[in-house]
């Protein structure tokens, strides 16, 4: 993969398709031999929170919350207090939201999320992922037991003899479950 293709792929991963397309257009218009600096137009680009919110699909308040919790670290402040976010912030936010959807807590995410998105701690990440898989498997067992219990209860309720009213049926079910009813 040549330099231009790698750069376009990086822009696609970090800044969305718009940046990737801009990188390709710049490549086509460039008449100079490939040099690092003249192709780096978007590399140091910073964005305000509104643009980051648009690119990530998250609310600005959510982004500020993640920053306050120490999950979003590479944030610069201007003299007027405005935040400047690097393009990598889009990828970091995507990792955070994907990890949350997979069941990771913010504390668990903070423990494995590296300072620099390109330098993951392999062993810590593998331990965290394996632990989460074990947690999910344990939860699946518990959910299966809960489902079986509820299906059994539903079956007992539906097997109500026609001559019993609801109150007597409740007493019958509670007795079969070993729960003492009111006398």
N, C-alpha and C positions, 0 to 999 in steps of 0.2 A: 504494500500500500504506500503510495507516494505521500509527500508532505501535505499536499492539498487535500487528498482524500482523508488523511488522518485528522487534519484540522476541521474539515467539514463534519466528520463523525463526532469529534469532540464537541463542536458547537451543537450538533443535533442532540447529544446526550445532555449537555449542560444548559443550553440556552434555548432549546426548542428548534423547530424546523425553520422559523424565520431567520435565525442567525445562520443556520446551515445554508439556506438559500442565498443569503447575502454573501457568505464566504465563497460560494460557487460563482456568483456573479462577479465578485471582485477578482476571482481567479481568471475568469474569461476576459475581463477588461485589462488585466495586467499585462503589459508588454515587456516588462523587465524580467531578467532571469530570476529564478526562484531565490529569494533572500528571506531571511526571517522577519526583519522589522517591517518591511512594507506590506506584508500579509497579515500582520498582527493587529489589524484595526480593532477587532472586537475582543481581543484577549484580556485587556485590562479593564474592560467596560464594567461599570458599576450601575446599579439600578436602584431606584427609590422603592419604597415599600408597596406603592400602588402597582408598579410594573411587576414586582415579584409576586404580589397577590394574584394578578391577572395570569401570569405564566404558570403559577403553581396551582391555581384553582382554590386557594385558601383565603380566608378573610384576613385582612391586615391585623386584626386583633389576635387571631390565632398565631400569626407569624411573630408578633410581639411576645405572646405568651411563651412560645418555644424559645425565643431569645432569652426571656427572663428565667426560664427553667434551665438554661445553659446548654440547650441542644443546638442552637444556631449560634456559632461562635465567631465566624469571620465577618463581623459587622463593624464598619467604620462609621464614625459620627462626624458630620460637618460642624462647623462653628455655630451654625444656627440650630443644631440639635437633630437635623434630619439624618436618617440612617441611609447609608450606602451599602448595598448588598452586592457581593460578587456573583457572577453567573453560576458558580458552583452551588449557591444557596438553593437554586431550583432543584438540583439533584439531592441535596441534603433533605429538603422538605419532602421530596418524594420518598426517600428512604424512611423518614420518620413516619409518614402516613401509612406506607406499606407495612412497616413493622408493627404499628398500632393495630392495623387490620389483621395481622397475623397473631395478635394476642400479647404483644410485648407492652409492658408498662413504660411510661416515660423514664423511670429510673433505670429499667433494664436497657432501654435504648441508649441512654446517656453513658452507661458503663461500656458499651461496645463501640459507640460512635467515635471515630478518631478526630483529632484536632484538624488533620488534613485529610480530606475525603479520599485521597489517593494512597494513603498509607494505613490500611486496616491491620489490626493485630489479629493475625490468622488464628492463633490458638484460642484467644478469648472469644472470638466470633464463633468458632466451631463449638466451644463449650456452651455458649449461650444458645445457639441454634439447636444443639442436641438436647439441652435441658428443656427448651420450649416444646420440642417434639414429644419428649417424655411427659410433660405437663398436659399436652393435648391428648395423648393416648390415655392418660389417667382420667382425664375429663370425659373422654369418649366412653370409657368403662362405666363411670359414674352415671353419665347420661343414659346409657343403655339400661342400667339397673333402674333408674328413675322411670324410664319409659315402660319397662316391664311391670313395675309396681302400679303405675297409672292405668295401664291396659287391664291389669288384673282387677283393679278397683272399678273401672268402667264396666267390665264384664259382670262383676258382682252386682252393681247397681242395675244394669240392664236385665239381670236374671231375677228381678223382683217378681215374686209370686203375685198373681192377679188379686188374691184376697187380701194382701197386705197394703196398708196405706203407707205413705212416705215415711212417717214417723217410725212405724214398726219396722219398715225396711232398713232404716238407718240403724236402729237397734240391732237388727239381725247382722248387718255388715260389720258394725263395730264389735259385736261379740265374736264374729268369725276372725276378726283381726286381733283379737285379744285385748281390745280396749273396753274398759268397764264404762258402761253408760250410767247416766243419772238414775237414781232410784226414787 
